[in-house]
Amino acid sequence: MSSPCFISGLGMHLPRTLVTNSDLEHIVDTSDEWIRTRTGIATRHFAKADEPCSVLAYHAACKALENAGMTAQDLTHIFVGTFSGDYNLPTTSCLLQDMLGLKGLPAFDLAAACSGFLYCLETARAYACMYPDARILIVGSEVTTSRLNFEDRTTCVLFGDGAGAAIVTGQGNPGRIKVVDAMLKADGSVGGLLTIHGGGSACKPVLGQSIGPEYFVEMNGRDVFKHAVRCMVEISGTLLERNGLTTDDIDLIIPHQANIRIIEAIGKKLNVDSDKIYVNVDRIGNTSAASIPIALTEAEASGRIQPGMKVLLTAFGGGFTWASALLQF
Ligand code: ACO
């Protein structure tokens, strides 16, 4: 049996540049009307050169620490979910550890694309079980724009940059949000539908050779859409069922913010009214691993989540990976 695990603090950070659909009309052959109708996105934030993944992560982490009433020195571990880290090496979690002045603290990156934050949460839950005094910083941070092909209108209009963070604690330091349960899934057999091949050991960069579209997000949007809806609906239902709950018991669902049509389809299949589903994709776009913690931080800070509420999180991303988590505020 697992021991209790908590979230003691939440924080988020968005880069300073706001990009509208009209701005994108100057870059690719698209329109505000097409983007709004097909995706629900109106604006997103793009990071500048002085805002790499580690810097976004650092700002979100500082806010989560403040929200938890802790300092960096209280932390015991750092996990960062990202597919768009500063470098291949050093890892973004090690860069973040250095920025926080925490020499010696274990730190690693976790690659599960848009499910990265929930994969970090479940990993932290296991660590909190092993080390009840653990105070683990988990961060979803992405500069997705560093891996977008701005000549491909089918992908570049969908994503944005940002970071969200949480402090996960074990039973030695109970926090205000209980992590009741979580579940992770993956299916590598269909991973080819959403890829960034370039730069890996099977698709090596060659010195002096220019890079091609394989170095950026490539996606079969229609198929990804179908898998995303089916997987998030299935895993949410399974998680609720194994906790003896139905969607009627849930006060708010926070799905991965990829596309309003995916979110609406999830709501329909789970038979949940739209007022019980949190949406910020219109303002922030798809920030991959940062999507869930940004939405969660916003929802609590705005008062949309109140003490006593049950909140269901669900995410889907490249790999494919998908996940769900149940929180009790
Ligand atoms: N602006 C204008 N026209 C466009 C654009 C654009 N940005 N992008 C595509 N089009 C055109 C296409 O070229 C096509 O034109 P054609 O009919 O002349 O060939 C037409 O619009 C329709 O294209 P479809 O791909 O059929 O459009 P669809 O309705 O399927 O919407 C979309 C595309 C938005 C990508 C949709 O498939 C989708 O949302 N998929 C899920 C993608 C997603 O959210 N992935 C992330 C989830 S996982 C993760 O977060 C990593």
Residues whose N, C-alpha, C, O or C-beta is under 5 A from the ligand:
A	BS01	ACO	D29 T30 S31 W34 R38 C114 R153 T154 V157 G221 R222 V224 F225 A258 N259 N286 F316 G317 G318
